[in-house]
Amino acid sequence: MSVLRSFDLTGKRALVTGGNRGLGKAFAFALAEAGASVAITGRDAAANATAHEQMAGAGHRVVAITADMTQRADVERSLAEAIDGLGGVDILINNAGQCIHKAAFDATDEEFDQVFDLNVRGLWLCSKVFGRHMADHRGGVMVNVGSISALIVNRPQMQASYNASKAAVHQLTKSLAVEWAPHNIRVNALAPGYVKTEMAPVDKPEFRRMWIEDSVQKRYATPEEIAPSVIYLASDASAFMTGSVLVIDGGYTVY
């Protein structure tokens, strides 16, 4: 197989949670451009419809599913709708997540639970439901979206619940990679640095000193710059890779 062909996803079926905006939408477009048919999930039906229209307008095969990935019934329905629309799922991108910027003394127990419910429990539910489908169909690939927040303590904003949740994502990635290797399921994580999305207000002056100037490259990324790494992790280009965390952060964590 040629080098470039190892990145080809023609004939693959992928599902991206939180695929209607930000990083998730960039991942969905990239997977489609690499040849995969794609399903996206999200809680916001209007955002799902917009993303679907944009992808279909670009000539991609896409299915949009309105679902809450913290609810097992919604996760199981998402798999059923993806199978109905795409024929199956070979690639799962666990991207859905949220962050609450609050100091630990100020954050409520409910807010902590809210972050963990989506970032960890939702990822757990998706991994189990889609993992069983993959195990029953000769294997597959999972890419979990972690964060450099699992490796550092962000500043100036405090976000202990988010940092802890992403550390859990990294460790869950390694654990599932070990358990599911016999089922021909590879599980890796992507740990982006600061990326300009709705969830990361990288343009705000109060964040520039510590978010941008402390980075080796002294800039933030766009979602489209991170997306090719998902293609690497989802494709045969990374066939000898599982249980790894790929950090893409402009050099932020080297200091």
Stockholm file with secondary structure:
# STOCKHOLM 1.0

chainA/1-255         MSVLRSFDLTGKRALVTGGNRGLGKAFAFALAEAGASVAITGRDAAANATAHEQMAGAGHRVVAITADMTQRADVERSLAEAIDGLGGVDILINNAGQCIHKAAFDATDEEFDQVFDLNVRGLWLCSKVFGRHMADHRGGVMVNVGSISALIVNRPQMQASYNASKAAVHQLTKSLAVEWAPHNIRVNALAPGYVKTEMAPVDKPEFRRMWIEDSVQKRYATPEEIAPSVIYLASDASAFMTGSVLVIDGGYTVY
#=GR chainA/1-255 SS CCTGGGGCCTTCEEEEETTTSHHHHHHHHHHHHTTCEEEEEESCHHHHHHHHHHHHHTTCCEEEEECCTTSHHHHHHHHHHHHHHHSCCSEEEECCCCCCCBCTTTSCHHHHHHHHIIIIIIHHHHHHHHHHHHHTTTCEEEEEECCGGGTSCCSSSCBHHHHHHHHHHHHHHHHHHHHHGGGTEEEEEEEECCBCBTTBCTTCHHHHHHHTTTSTTCSCBCHHHHHHHHHHHHSGGGTTCCSCEEEESTTGGGC
#=GC SS_cons         CCTGGGGCCTTCEEEEETTTSHHHHHHHHHHHHTTCEEEEEESCHHHHHHHHHHHHHTTCCEEEEECCTTSHHHHHHHHHHHHHHHSCCSEEEECCCCCCCBCTTTSCHHHHHHHHIIIIIIHHHHHHHHHHHHHTTTCEEEEEECCGGGTSCCSSSCBHHHHHHHHHHHHHHHHHHHHHGGGTEEEEEEEECCBCBTTBCTTCHHHHHHHTTTSTTCSCBCHHHHHHHHHHHHSGGGTTCCSCEEEESTTGGGC
//
